[in-house]
């Protein structure tokens, strides 16, 4: 057993019945959740998550700077609605606030153009990889150029840097790091 002072405090949102760590950030040890302090969050109380909460309801019941890692696998497409920028930024502000400085958020979503992206009855939005650029203040140095929207008021203090991308025909995997 690892010394508790070295254990990562991880949150698995929309966990369902799966407690597997699907994404590891570059340089992370080849481990699983067995040595981590894992907190689960799901809307279904029958699954017995640590936190019962609907991800469509903001704010989230999460502490400030609480988690080293947040894992969200095949769940974010079930929340919000396509084109609701206020919810998009507010949701990621909640995750950002819950992450410790330099913490990581690991995300999987269906590829935006895959048939299941919006072809599953309860999928509400798609996430092309470029949408995560809006979570980084560096993006906004291009404001004023064609095709660059200004969402700085919605971004607030959030600063996520994309540190990993993996795309297949079916799935987009993104690793974001909270810069605090």
URZI-V273120 format. One line per field, one symbol per residue. ss: DSSP state (A for helix, B for strand, O for the rest). phi: phi as a letter, one per 20 degrees, with the letter a starting at -180 (. if undefined). psi: psi as a letter, one per 40 degrees, with the letter a starting at -180 (. if undefined). A space follows every 50 residues. Layout:
BEGIN
ss = ???
phi = ???
psi = ???
END
This chain:
BEGIN
ss = OOOAAAOOBBBBBOOOOOOOOOOOOOOOOOOOAAAOBBBBBBOOAAAOOO BBOOOOOOOOOOOOOOBBBBBBBOOAAAOOOOOOAAAAAAAAAAAAAABB BBBBBBBBBBOOOOOOOOOOOOOOOOOOAAAAAAAOAAAAAAOOOOOOOO OAAAAOOOOBBBBBBBBOOOBBBBBBBBOO
phi = .fggfdfeedddemfleedeeecdfgnfffccffdeedddcbfeffelff ceaefeddfeecffledfbcdcdlcffedmbgnefffgffffffffffef gmfdddccbfggdfgegdeegdfdbdcfgfffffedgfgffegoegmded dffffmefbddfdaccccfdcddccddeec
psi = hihdeeiihihhifdbehfhhdhhiheiigaaedeihhhihidhddefid hhiheehiiigiihfdidihhghfddeeiaihegddddddddddddddii heiihhhhiihdeidedeehdeheiigidddedeehdddeeehdiiehih fddddbehghhhehhhhiddihhhhihhh.
END
